[in-house]
Amino acid sequence: MKNKNLKIRTIVLLSSFIVIALSLIILGYLTIKISKTYFTKEIANQLAA
């Protein structure tokens, strides 16, 4: 019985870790994308001015 509980706990830990890692990757990707478009607009404005 103890072994089964340990297995379930490990699976839960792994899945939660994967979810956290994925959300961090998505957040980082979105941040980079947004900042890139923002900086591109800023540079375009600077060049236009």
PyRosetta script that sets phi, psi and omega in degrees:
from pyrosetta import init, pose_from_sequence

init()
pose = pose_from_sequence("MKNKNLKIRTIVLLSSFIVIALSLIILGYLTIKISKTYFTKEIANQLAA")
pose.set_psi(1, -42.4)
pose.set_omega(1, -179.9)
pose.set_phi(2, -60.4)
pose.set_psi(2, -41.6)
pose.set_omega(2, -178.3)
pose.set_phi(3, -60.7)
pose.set_psi(3, -40.7)
pose.set_omega(3, -179.5)
pose.set_phi(4, -63.5)
pose.set_psi(4, -43.7)
pose.set_omega(4, 179.4)
pose.set_phi(5, -61.4)
pose.set_psi(5, -40.4)
pose.set_omega(5, 179.4)
pose.set_phi(6, -62.8)
pose.set_psi(6, -41.9)
pose.set_omega(6, 179.9)
pose.set_phi(7, -61.4)
pose.set_psi(7, -46.6)
pose.set_omega(7, -179.3)
pose.set_phi(8, -62.0)
pose.set_psi(8, -43.4)
pose.set_omega(8, -179.6)
pose.set_phi(9, -61.3)
pose.set_psi(9, -42.7)
pose.set_omega(9, 179.3)
pose.set_phi(10, -61.5)
pose.set_psi(10, -43.5)
pose.set_omega(10, -179.9)
pose.set_phi(11, -62.9)
pose.set_psi(11, -43.1)
pose.set_omega(11, 179.7)
pose.set_phi(12, -62.6)
pose.set_psi(12, -44.8)
pose.set_omega(12, 179.5)
pose.set_phi(13, -61.0)
pose.set_psi(13, -45.1)
pose.set_omega(13, -179.2)
pose.set_phi(14, -62.5)
pose.set_psi(14, -46.0)
pose.set_omega(14, -177.5)
pose.set_phi(15, -65.4)
pose.set_psi(15, -40.3)
pose.set_omega(15, 178.8)
pose.set_phi(16, -66.7)
pose.set_psi(16, -37.6)
pose.set_omega(16, 177.4)
pose.set_phi(17, -62.3)
pose.set_psi(17, -43.1)
pose.set_omega(17, 179.7)
pose.set_phi(18, -62.9)
pose.set_psi(18, -42.4)
pose.set_omega(18, 180.0)
pose.set_phi(19, -62.5)
pose.set_psi(19, -43.9)
pose.set_omega(19, 179.9)
pose.set_phi(20, -63.4)
pose.set_psi(20, -44.3)
pose.set_omega(20, -179.6)
pose.set_phi(21, -61.7)
pose.set_psi(21, -43.3)
pose.set_omega(21, -179.7)
pose.set_phi(22, -63.5)
pose.set_psi(22, -44.2)
pose.set_omega(22, -179.1)
pose.set_phi(23, -65.7)
pose.set_psi(23, -35.8)
pose.set_omega(23, 177.3)
pose.set_phi(24, -64.4)
pose.set_psi(24, -43.3)
pose.set_omega(24, 179.5)
pose.set_phi(25, -62.1)
pose.set_psi(25, -45.1)
pose.set_omega(25, -179.5)
pose.set_phi(26, -63.3)
pose.set_psi(26, -42.9)
pose.set_omega(26, 179.2)
pose.set_phi(27, -61.3)
pose.set_psi(27, -46.2)
pose.set_omega(27, 178.8)
pose.set_phi(28, -61.1)
pose.set_psi(28, -42.5)
pose.set_omega(28, 179.5)
pose.set_phi(29, -61.8)
pose.set_psi(29, -46.6)
pose.set_omega(29, -179.9)
pose.set_phi(30, -63.5)
pose.set_psi(30, -42.2)
pose.set_omega(30, -179.9)
pose.set_phi(31, -60.2)
pose.set_psi(31, -45.5)
pose.set_omega(31, -179.8)
pose.set_phi(32, -63.7)
pose.set_psi(32, -43.3)
pose.set_omega(32, -178.7)
pose.set_phi(33, -62.2)
pose.set_psi(33, -46.6)
pose.set_omega(33, -177.9)
pose.set_phi(34, -64.9)
pose.set_psi(34, -45.6)
pose.set_omega(34, -178.3)
pose.set_phi(35, -66.0)
pose.set_psi(35, -34.6)
pose.set_omega(35, 178.9)
pose.set_phi(36, -64.1)
pose.set_psi(36, -47.0)
pose.set_omega(36, -179.6)
pose.set_phi(37, -64.7)
pose.set_psi(37, -37.8)
pose.set_omega(37, -180.0)
pose.set_phi(38, -63.9)
pose.set_psi(38, -48.2)
pose.set_omega(38, -178.9)
pose.set_phi(39, -65.9)
pose.set_psi(39, -35.7)
pose.set_omega(39, 177.9)
pose.set_phi(40, -62.0)
pose.set_psi(40, -43.2)
pose.set_omega(40, 178.4)
pose.set_phi(41, -63.8)
pose.set_psi(41, -42.7)
pose.set_omega(41, -179.8)
pose.set_phi(42, -61.0)
pose.set_psi(42, -44.5)
pose.set_omega(42, -179.7)
pose.set_phi(43, -64.3)
pose.set_psi(43, -41.4)
pose.set_omega(43, 179.0)
pose.set_phi(44, -62.4)
pose.set_psi(44, -40.8)
pose.set_omega(44, 177.9)
pose.set_phi(45, -64.1)
pose.set_psi(45, -42.0)
pose.set_omega(45, 179.9)
pose.set_phi(46, -63.2)
pose.set_psi(46, -42.2)
pose.set_omega(46, -179.8)
pose.set_phi(47, -67.5)
pose.set_psi(47, -38.7)
pose.set_omega(47, -179.6)
pose.set_phi(48, -66.6)
pose.set_psi(48, -35.8)
pose.set_omega(48, -178.7)
pose.set_phi(49, -82.6)
pose.dump_pdb("model.pdb")
